[in-house]
Amino acid sequence: MEERYLIIADDFTGANDTGVQLKRRGYPTEVLFAGKPVDSQKSIVIDTESRNALPGHAYEIVRHSLEQVDFGQFRYIIKKVDSTMRGNIAQEIKAVDEAFCPELVVFAPALPALGRTTMDGVQCLNGVEICKTELSKDPKNPVMEDNLVKLLGQVYEEPVLLKYLPDVRSQSFSLDGGRIFVCDAESDDDLKRIIAAVRQDGRRALYVGTAGMADNMMELEKPTLPSFGVVASISSVANEQMHYCERAGYAMVKVPVAQLMTGTARPEEYRDMAVEYLKSGRDTILLTDTAYDRELIELSQEVGEKSGMDLTEVGDYVRSLIGRMAKEVLDSVEVSGVYLTGGDTALGMLMNIGADGSEILAEILVGVPLVRVKGGAYEGLKLVTKAGAFGTEDAAAFAMRKIKERGGI
């Protein structure tokens, strides 16, 4: 069967958030309002506009919107939900379930890239249970339940089974013994394990999740090469961005600057670690430990002074070292592109790979260009360059995702 997706979302923003995951993987996609004919040969996202309806009315809206849908046209059916549990989630899942009649329902609403995780069956925002955040006090649409098993228990009489994180990460993970499952997840790798288990199970399945579910499903269907980040900036902004990337599940290879300067650590060890992560398909950032922990900046400067280097020379040493290591990583593994923080880091990287210059492709964020390498052995390699002190907390993660898009823009 052609790889077509049918996604049911409860608002226009969510419909587009999820649909764009399809588009950036190269799937032709349309967003349709509820009640419109579903006769396209493209993947379809139906926007039911039911998030703010009363629960019973939301059920009826979703049920009615699917009456004329031929589910057999689609390989994958996804009920998209809000990652912070806003809306009539249980009622809408039940409506899609009754229309589609799947043999398996898997509810995994984590969105790790934005700090939304599921732990012990409870939806969390940056590690805090949703009902303990301001979302529970929203005057328009307060979240009343963050325990996902209890949430589904509001509409189902049959058992709702919970797969804890150790279950999901077990080599023997399966979805035996039931039809409806809630699954813990705190990383994209966890979501991929859940999706793989659904496919291994073989039953006709309804996937319930966020844009993260759709993104990871398509990553398994149409894998992209991993993105590679190189960061040596000691800016507090870059520091926050690196911590964000770590929380979002990026592999972080922290190069110990002071130890390398004293010879108590070898750069090859960290280079090889980055290569192994990338070969396994993980988006990976090679960064100085000073970019991750600003308290180490003074230590590296003190070590440099003992070696006769001033602050400028220490900075030059670090940039030269990280640039050399990055070049050796690129010599060893293929990547979708490279994210570079800091103008000196970017220039050093281009010099190390023997580039003549770059061609500007697009501005992916204000002041953050996507370029293509001109000349040298890495002609055509995509790069995103960003000033260290520039951008919001999620800017680095966004840039590394943008690099992987088909077509590059």
C-alpha positions in Angstrom: 0.0 0.0 0.0 1.1 3.5 -0.8 2.4 5.3 2.3 -0.5 7.6 2.9 -1.4 9.0 6.3 -4.7 10.1 7.7 -4.4 12.4 10.7 -7.3 13.7 12.8 -6.5 16.9 14.7 -8.7 19.0 17.0 -7.6 22.4 15.8 -6.1 24.2 12.8 -2.8 24.9 14.4 -2.3 21.3 15.5 -3.4 20.1 12.0 -0.7 22.1 10.4 1.9 21.3 13.0 1.4 17.6 12.2 0.9 18.0 8.5 4.2 19.8 8.2 6.0 16.7 9.5 4.6 14.9 6.4 5.5 17.7 4.0 9.1 18.0 5.2 9.6 14.2 4.6 8.3 14.6 1.0 4.7 13.4 1.4 2.1 15.5 -0.5 -0.3 16.6 2.2 -3.6 18.5 2.5 -5.4 19.9 5.5 -9.2 19.6 5.2 -11.9 20.9 7.5 -14.3 18.4 8.9 -17.1 17.4 6.6 -15.2 18.1 3.4 -14.8 15.2 0.9 -11.7 13.1 1.5 -11.0 12.2 -2.2 -7.4 13.3 -2.6 -4.6 10.9 -3.4 -2.4 12.8 -0.9 -2.0 12.3 2.8 -4.8 14.0 4.7 -5.1 15.9 7.9 -8.7 16.5 9.1 -9.2 19.5 11.3 -12.3 18.9 13.4 -12.1 22.2 15.4 -13.5 20.4 18.4 -10.9 21.3 21.1 -13.1 23.9 22.8 -16.4 22.1 22.3 -18.3 20.4 25.2 -17.1 16.8 25.6 -20.2 15.2 24.2 -20.3 17.6 21.3 -16.6 17.0 20.5 -17.4 13.3 20.3 -20.2 13.9 17.8 -18.1 16.3 15.7 -15.3 13.8 15.3 -17.6 10.9 14.7 -19.5 12.8 12.0 -16.3 14.0 10.3 -15.2 10.4 9.7 -18.5 8.9 8.5 -17.6 9.1 4.8 -13.9 8.3 5.2 -12.6 5.2 3.5 -9.9 4.2 6.1 -8.7 1.5 3.7 -7.1 4.2 1.5 -4.6 5.0 4.2 -1.7 3.0 5.6 -1.5 4.8 8.9 -4.2 6.4 11.0 -3.1 8.9 13.7 -5.3 10.8 16.2 -3.3 13.9 16.9 -3.7 15.3 20.5 -2.3 18.3 22.3 0.9 17.5 24.1 -0.3 19.3 27.2 -3.6 17.4 27.4 -5.8 20.3 26.4 -9.1 19.5 24.8 -11.5 16.6 24.7 -8.9 14.0 24.3 -10.6 10.9 25.7 -13.9 11.6 23.9 -12.2 12.2 20.6 -10.0 9.1 20.8 -13.2 7.1 21.5 -14.9 8.6 18.5 -12.0 7.7 16.1 -11.8 4.3 17.6 -15.5 3.6 17.0 -15.2 4.9 13.4 -12.0 3.1 12.5 -12.5 -0.1 14.5 -8.8 -0.8 15.1 -7.5 -3.9 16.7 -4.9 -1.9 18.7 -4.9 1.6 20.2 -1.6 3.0 21.4 -1.6 6.3 23.2 1.9 7.9 23.4 1.6 11.7 23.6 5.2 12.7 24.4 6.8 15.5 22.5 10.4 15.4 23.9 11.7 18.2 21.7 9.4 20.6 23.6 9.8 19.0 27.1 6.6 17.1 27.0 7.2 13.6 28.4 5.1 10.7 29.8 6.3 9.1 33.0 4.4 6.5 35.0 1.5 7.2 32.8 1.4 10.9 33.7 1.9 13.6 31.2 4.6 16.1 32.3 5.9 19.5 31.1 9.6 20.0 31.7 9.5 17.3 34.4 6.4 18.7 36.2 3.0 16.9 36.1 0.7 18.9 33.8 -1.9 19.3 36.6 0.7 21.0 38.7 1.4 23.7 36.1 -0.5 26.8 35.1 -2.2 24.8 32.4 -4.6 23.4 35.1 -5.6 27.0 35.8 -6.3 28.1 32.2 -9.6 30.0 32.4 -10.7 28.9 28.9 -9.6 25.3 28.8 -8.1 24.0 32.0 -6.4 20.6 32.1 -8.3 18.5 34.6 -6.5 15.1 34.2 -2.8 14.3 33.4 -3.0 10.6 34.3 -3.5 9.0 30.9 -4.9 5.7 32.1 -7.5 7.5 34.2 -8.2 9.8 31.3 -9.1 7.0 28.9 -10.9 5.2 31.8 -13.5 8.0 31.5 -14.7 6.6 28.2 -13.6 3.0 28.1 -14.9 0.0 30.0 -12.3 -2.3 28.7 -8.9 -2.4 30.3 -6.3 0.3 29.5 -2.8 -1.1 30.1 0.2 1.0 30.9 3.7 0.3 29.6 6.2 1.9 31.9 9.5 3.3 30.6 11.5 0.2 31.6 9.0 -1.9 29.6 9.4 0.4 26.5 13.2 0.1 26.7 13.2 -3.6 27.3 14.6 -5.8 24.5 11.4 -7.9 24.8 9.0 -5.0 24.6 5.7 -6.0 23.1 2.0 -5.0 23.2 0.6 -8.4 24.1 -2.3 -9.0 26.4 -4.6 -6.1 25.5 -6.0 -3.7 23.0 -5.6 -0.3 24.5 -2.2 0.9 25.8 -0.7 4.0 27.3 3.1 4.2 26.8 5.7 6.1 28.7 8.3 8.0 26.7 10.9 10.7 27.4 12.8 10.7 24.2 12.3 10.3 20.5 14.1 7.0 20.7 11.4 5.8 23.1 8.7 6.9 20.6 10.5 5.0 17.9 10.5 1.9 20.1 6.8 2.2 20.6 6.1 2.6 16.9 8.3 -0.3 16.1 6.5 -2.5 18.6 3.1 -1.5 17.0 4.4 -2.6 13.6 5.8 -5.8 14.9 2.5 -6.6 16.6 0.8 -6.6 13.2 -2.7 -5.7 14.3 -4.6 -2.8 12.6 -3.6 0.1 14.8 -4.7 3.5 15.8 -1.8 5.7 16.8 -2.6 8.4 19.3 0.0 11.1 19.9 1.4 14.5 19.1 3.4 15.9 16.1 6.3 14.0 17.7 4.5 10.7 17.0 4.0 11.6 13.4 7.6 12.8 13.0 9.1 9.6 14.4 6.7 7.4 12.4 8.0 9.1 9.2 11.6 8.9 10.4 11.2 5.1 10.5 9.5 5.1 7.1 11.8 7.5 5.3 15.0 7.8 7.4 17.1 10.8 7.0 20.8 11.2 7.7 21.5 12.6 11.2 22.4 16.2 11.7 25.8 17.2 13.2 26.3 20.2 15.5 29.7 21.8 16.3 29.6 24.3 19.2 32.5 26.1 20.9 30.7 29.3 22.0 30.9 30.2 25.7 27.9 32.5 25.5 25.2 32.0 28.1 22.6 31.8 25.3 24.5 29.0 23.6 24.8 27.3 27.0 21.0 27.3 27.4 20.5 26.1 23.9 22.8 23.1 24.5 20.9 22.1 27.7 17.7 22.3 25.7 19.2 20.0 23.0 20.2 17.5 25.7 16.7 17.5 27.2 15.3 16.9 23.7 17.4 13.8 23.3 20.4 14.9 21.1 23.6 13.0 21.7 26.0 15.3 23.4 29.8 14.8 23.1 31.4 17.1 25.6 35.1 17.8 24.8 37.0 18.5 28.0 39.1 21.6 27.1 41.4 21.7 30.1 42.2 18.0 30.1 43.1 18.2 26.4 45.3 21.1 27.0 47.2 19.2 29.7 47.3 16.0 27.7 45.2 14.0 30.2 42.6 13.4 27.6 42.8 12.4 23.9 40.7 14.2 21.2 40.4 10.9 19.3 38.2 9.5 22.1 35.6 12.2 21.7 35.8 12.2 17.9 35.1 8.5 17.8 32.2 8.9 20.2 30.6 11.4 17.9 31.2 9.1 14.9 29.5 6.2 16.7 26.5 8.2 17.7 26.1 9.5 14.1 26.5 6.0 12.6 23.7 4.9 14.9 21.5 7.6 13.3 21.4 10.0 16.3 21.6 13.7 15.8 24.8 14.6 17.6 26.5 17.7 18.9 30.3 17.9 19.4 30.8 20.7 21.9 33.4 22.0 24.3 32.6 21.3 27.9 32.8 25.1 28.4 29.9 25.5 26.1 27.9 23.2 28.3 29.1 24.3 31.7 30.2 27.9 32.0 31.9 27.2 35.3 34.7 25.4 33.4 35.6 28.5 31.4 37.9 29.9 34.2 39.6 26.5 34.6 40.5 26.3 30.9 41.8 29.8 31.0 44.0 29.0 34.0 45.4 26.0 32.3 46.1 28.0 29.2 47.9 30.7 31.2 50.1 28.0 32.8 51.0 26.9 29.3 51.9 30.5 28.3 48.7 31.3 26.4 46.7 34.5 26.8 42.9 34.4 26.5 42.9 35.0 22.8 45.3 32.2 22.2 43.2 29.8 24.4 40.2 30.7 22.2 42.2 30.1 19.0 43.4 26.7 20.4 39.9 25.6 21.2 38.4 26.6 17.9 41.2 25.0 16.0 40.9 21.8 18.0 37.1 21.5 17.6 37.3 22.4 13.9 39.9 19.6 13.3 37.8 17.1 15.3 34.7 18.0 13.3 36.5 17.6 10.0 37.7 14.1 11.1 34.1 13.2 12.1 32.9 14.3 8.6 35.6 12.2 7.0 34.2 9.1 8.9 30.4 9.4 8.6 27.8 10.9 6.3 25.5 13.5 7.7 22.6 15.6 6.5 24.3 18.8 7.3 26.2 20.7 10.0 25.0 23.2 12.6 27.7 25.7 13.7 27.6 28.1 16.6 30.0 31.1 16.5 31.4 32.9 13.5 35.0 31.8 14.3 33.8 28.2 14.6 32.1 28.4 11.3 35.1 29.9 9.6 37.4 27.4 11.1 35.2 24.6 9.9 35.1 25.9 6.3 38.9 26.3 6.3 39.4 22.8 7.7 37.3 21.2 4.9 39.0 23.2 2.2 35.9 25.1 1.1 36.1 28.1 -1.3 33.0 29.7 0.3 29.3 29.2 0.6 26.0 29.7 -1.2 23.1 31.2 0.8 20.0 29.1 0.5 17.6 30.6 3.0 17.1 32.4 6.3 15.6 29.8 8.6 15.4 32.1 11.6 16.0 35.9 11.7 19.7 36.2 11.2 20.3 32.5 11.0 21.2 31.4 7.4 21.2 28.0 5.8 24.0 27.8 3.3 25.6 25.2 1.0 29.4 24.7 0.9 31.1 25.7 -2.3 34.3 24.0 -3.4 36.5 21.4 -1.8 35.7 17.8 -0.8 32.5 18.7 0.8 30.9 20.7 -2.0 27.1 20.8 -1.4 27.2 20.1 2.3 24.5 22.1 4.1 25.5 24.3 7.0 23.5 26.4 9.4 25.6 29.1 11.1 24.4 31.1 14.2 26.1 33.6 16.4 26.6 32.1 19.8 24.7 34.8 21.8 21.8 34.8 19.3 18.4 33.1 19.4 15.8 31.5 21.7 16.3 28.5 23.8 15.2 26.1 21.1 17.0 27.8 18.2 19.8 25.2 18.0 17.4 22.2 18.0 15.2 23.9 15.4 18.3 24.5 13.2 19.4 20.9 13.4 15.9 19.7 12.5 15.8 22.2 9.6 19.0 20.8 8.1 17.4 17.4 7.7 14.4 18.6 5.7 14.1 17.2 2.2 15.0 19.9 -0.2 16.9 21.7 2.5 14.4 24.6 3.0 
